Amino acid sequence: PRTAADACALLTEHQAAAILGGGTMLLPALRRGERSHPHLIDLRRAGLSGVSASSVSASSVSASSPGMIWVGAMTTYAELDRSEKLTGRAALLATASRGITGGAQLRNQATIGGSACYANPASDMPGCLAGAGAQVVIHGHSGERLVAEDQFFLGAFRTVLGAAEVVTGFLVPTHPVHVGYYKLKLSEGSWPIATATAVLEPAGH
């Protein structure tokens, strides 16, 4: 698909298809036989990557309002790490991405949208996005809707996404705050046991 609308149309046509973001969770599961899908819908050419502080080229939802930034769902951890636009609460995304283990291959392939949609409680981004106060931009046949990140998750590996909906990006507040992120792990290459985010308003706010 070249657009989010194209992806939704394909999901309607191929109801047993799986969305392919970075593929770091889906592809290993397919190889192990844990999941099986007749089709994969690859979002790499749908224009859903990047960080914008001024406008949203791939979405009708505007991020031009003061204090908001748009992060595309297909933005990788490496891109988050390099971005100079992630300030305020959005700085949590860059802080968390710098602590992602797995090497350069994973950091340049795994996407923020894939992590959110997989909804693994042990991964970094779901809790980080909720702590950042992010809103999820969801595209479906009826158009776009915004869902607060802390309402996006229904439980472990469960989200509010409908059968023919895709996450296109995230709107994250950027007003000045002090942020912190920490994860507890048994070893460098293991999944976190717990993650924590902190947001502290500057004095006088």
C-alpha positions as CSV (number, residue, x, y, z in Angstrom):
1,P,0.0,0.0,0.0
2,R,1.1,3.6,-0.7
3,T,-1.3,5.1,1.8
4,A,-3.1,4.2,5.0
5,A,-6.4,4.1,3.1
6,D,-4.8,1.5,0.7
7,A,-3.8,-0.6,3.7
8,C,-7.3,-0.5,5.2
9,A,-8.7,-1.6,1.8
10,L,-6.3,-4.5,1.7
11,L,-7.3,-5.5,5.3
12,T,-10.9,-5.5,4.3
13,E,-10.2,-7.6,1.2
14,H,-7.8,-10.0,3.0
15,Q,-9.3,-10.4,6.5
16,A,-6.7,-13.0,7.6
17,A,-3.8,-10.8,6.6
18,A,-1.2,-9.4,9.1
19,I,0.2,-5.9,9.1
20,L,4.0,-5.9,8.7
21,G,5.7,-2.9,10.4
22,G,9.3,-3.6,11.3
23,G,8.6,-7.3,11.6
24,T,10.9,-7.9,14.6
25,M,8.2,-9.8,16.4
26,L,6.0,-11.0,13.6
27,L,8.6,-12.6,11.3
28,P,10.2,-14.7,14.0
29,A,6.7,-15.9,15.1
30,L,6.0,-16.9,11.5
31,R,9.3,-18.8,11.2
32,R,8.6,-20.7,14.5
33,G,5.1,-21.6,13.3
34,E,3.4,-19.7,16.1
35,R,1.4,-17.6,13.6
36,S,0.2,-18.2,10.1
37,H,-1.2,-15.6,7.7
38,P,-2.0,-16.0,3.9
39,H,-0.9,-12.4,3.3
40,L,1.3,-9.7,4.8
41,I,0.6,-6.0,4.3
42,D,3.9,-4.2,4.3
43,L,3.6,-0.5,5.4
44,R,7.1,0.5,4.4
45,R,5.9,2.5,1.4
46,A,2.8,4.0,3.0
47,G,4.5,7.3,4.0
48,L,4.2,6.7,7.8
49,S,7.7,7.4,9.0
50,G,9.4,10.5,10.4
51,V,9.0,13.1,13.0
52,S,7.3,16.4,12.3
53,A,6.9,19.5,14.4
54,S,4.9,21.5,11.9
55,S,2.5,19.3,9.8
56,V,1.5,15.8,9.1
57,S,2.0,15.0,5.4
58,A,0.6,11.4,5.7
59,S,-2.4,12.3,7.8
60,S,-5.3,14.7,7.8
61,V,-4.8,15.2,11.6
62,S,-2.7,18.3,12.1
63,A,0.2,18.6,14.5
64,S,0.7,22.2,13.8
65,S,-1.0,23.3,17.1
66,P,1.6,24.6,19.6
67,G,3.1,22.0,21.9
68,M,2.4,18.9,19.8
69,I,4.6,16.8,17.6
70,W,3.8,14.0,15.1
71,V,5.7,10.7,15.1
72,G,5.0,8.3,12.3
73,A,4.1,4.7,13.2
74,M,6.9,3.4,10.9
75,T,9.5,5.5,12.6
76,T,12.4,3.3,13.8
77,Y,14.2,3.4,17.1
78,A,17.3,4.7,15.3
79,E,15.3,7.5,13.8
80,L,13.9,8.4,17.2
81,D,17.4,8.5,18.6
82,R,18.7,10.8,15.9
83,S,15.7,13.2,15.9
84,E,16.3,16.7,17.4
85,K,12.6,17.5,17.4
86,L,11.7,15.2,20.3
87,T,11.5,17.7,23.2
88,G,9.4,18.0,26.3
89,R,7.3,14.9,26.9
90,A,8.3,13.6,23.5
91,A,11.9,13.4,24.7
92,L,10.8,10.2,26.5
93,L,10.7,8.4,23.1
94,A,14.3,9.3,22.3
95,T,15.4,8.4,25.9
96,A,13.8,5.0,25.7
97,S,15.0,4.3,22.2
98,R,18.6,4.8,23.2
99,G,18.3,2.0,25.7
100,I,16.9,-0.5,23.2
101,T,19.1,-3.6,23.0
102,G,19.4,-6.0,20.1
103,G,22.1,-4.3,18.0
104,A,22.0,-2.0,15.0
105,Q,19.8,-4.4,12.9
106,L,16.9,-4.3,15.4
107,R,17.3,-0.5,16.1
108,N,17.1,0.2,12.3
109,Q,14.2,-2.2,11.7
110,A,11.9,-2.1,14.7
111,T,9.2,0.6,14.6
112,I,7.4,2.6,17.3
113,G,4.0,1.7,15.8
114,G,4.8,-2.0,15.7
115,S,5.8,-2.0,19.3
116,A,2.6,-0.2,20.3
117,C,0.3,-2.4,18.3
118,Y,1.9,-5.6,19.5
119,A,1.2,-4.4,23.0
120,N,3.7,-6.6,24.8
121,P,3.7,-5.5,28.4
122,A,7.5,-6.3,28.6
123,S,8.5,-4.0,25.7
124,D,9.6,-0.4,26.1
125,M,7.3,1.7,24.0
126,P,3.7,1.0,25.3
127,G,4.4,2.4,28.8
128,C,6.7,5.1,27.5
129,L,4.0,6.4,25.1
130,A,1.4,6.4,27.9
131,G,3.8,8.2,30.2
132,A,4.5,10.8,27.4
133,G,0.7,11.5,27.1
134,A,0.7,10.4,23.5
135,Q,-2.5,10.2,21.4
136,V,-2.7,7.4,18.8
137,V,-3.8,8.3,15.3
138,I,-5.9,5.5,13.9
139,H,-7.0,5.3,10.2
140,G,-10.1,3.3,9.2
141,H,-12.8,3.3,6.5
142,S,-14.7,6.1,8.4
143,G,-11.7,8.3,8.5
144,E,-9.3,9.0,11.4
145,R,-9.8,9.0,15.1
146,L,-7.6,9.9,18.1
147,V,-7.2,7.6,21.1
148,A,-5.2,8.4,24.2
149,E,-2.4,6.0,24.6
150,D,-3.5,4.9,28.0
151,Q,-6.9,3.9,26.5
152,F,-5.4,2.3,23.4
153,F,-4.4,-0.9,25.3
154,L,-7.1,-3.3,26.5
155,G,-4.6,-5.7,28.1
156,A,-1.6,-7.8,27.3
157,F,-1.3,-8.1,23.5
158,R,-4.8,-6.5,23.1
159,T,-5.6,-3.0,21.7
160,V,-8.7,-1.1,20.5
161,L,-7.8,-1.4,16.9
162,G,-10.6,-2.6,14.7
163,A,-10.4,-5.3,12.0
164,A,-9.7,-2.9,9.2
165,E,-7.8,-0.1,11.0
166,V,-4.1,0.8,11.1
167,V,-2.1,3.1,13.3
168,T,-0.6,5.9,11.3
169,G,1.3,7.8,14.0
170,F,1.3,9.5,17.4
171,L,0.7,13.0,18.6
172,V,2.9,13.8,21.6
173,P,3.0,16.9,23.7
174,T,6.3,18.9,23.7
175,H,5.7,21.6,26.3
176,P,8.7,21.9,28.7
177,V,9.0,19.2,31.3
178,H,11.7,17.1,32.9
179,V,11.4,13.4,31.9
180,G,13.0,10.1,33.0
181,Y,12.8,6.5,31.9
182,Y,14.1,3.4,33.6
183,K,13.8,-0.4,33.0
184,L,14.7,-3.3,35.2
185,K,16.3,-6.2,33.4
186,L,18.0,-9.5,34.5
187,S,20.5,-9.3,31.7
188,E,21.5,-7.0,28.8
189,G,19.6,-9.1,26.2
190,S,16.5,-10.0,28.2
191,W,13.1,-8.4,28.2
192,P,12.5,-5.8,30.9
193,I,10.8,-7.1,34.1
194,A,9.4,-3.6,34.6
195,T,9.6,-0.2,33.0
196,A,8.9,3.2,34.6
197,T,8.5,6.7,33.2
198,A,8.5,10.0,35.1
199,V,7.4,13.5,34.0
200,L,8.0,16.5,36.2
201,E,6.7,19.9,35.5
202,P,9.2,22.8,35.9
203,A,8.8,25.0,38.9
204,G,6.1,27.6,38.5
205,H,4.0,25.5,36.1
